[in-house]
Amino acid sequence: FSQRGIEIVMVFDIDPKVVGTQVGFVIVRHVDFLEAEIQEKGVRIAILTVPGAVAQHIADRLVSAGIKAILNYTPVSLMLPGSVHVQNIDPVLHMQRLFYYL
């Protein structure tokens, strides 16, 4: 990402084995701090990579924290305000396309 001018500034998780570890240049924070951290840093774009069962809930939290655009890697069609841009990425579909060409 950094080679293209994109900086990942935060990573969140709920797994105690992951929280506190370093990923790249950032320390994984507990998801309980999501809103406060986003607001403090003024982040406006998020990458959502959570299980489908919690995708809408986490997306709602992201929006309430001030996120204006989400790159959605979940298998869920998010229901968000029109002011929030969502780009859906379906990794399974992309893998199926690769299998087809092989």
Residue, then its C-alpha position, 0 to 999 in steps of 0.5 A: f500500500s505504501q508504494r502507492g501512497i496509502e498508509i495503514v494507520m490502524v488495525f483492530d481485532i478481538d482475538p487476545k492472541v492478536v491484540g498487541t502484536q505488530v502488523g507492519f508498522v502498527i500495533v493491533r488494537h482491541v476493537d473496543f477502541l475503534e471509534a475513539e481511535i478513528q475519531e482521534k486520527g481523523v481516518r475516513i477510509a476503512i477496510l472491512t475484513v470481519p466475519g459476515a455475522v458481525a459485518q453490519h455491526i462493525a460497519d455501523r460502528l465505523v460510520s458512527a466514528g466518521i468513516k466515509a468510505i469502506l472497502n468491504y471484503t465481507p460476504v455481506s451487502l452492507m446497508l449504510p447511509g448514501s453518504v458512505h461509499v462502499q466498494n465490495i470485494d468478493p475474494v471467492l468470486h475472484m478466486q473462481r475467475l482465476f480457477y476458470y482461466l486455469 
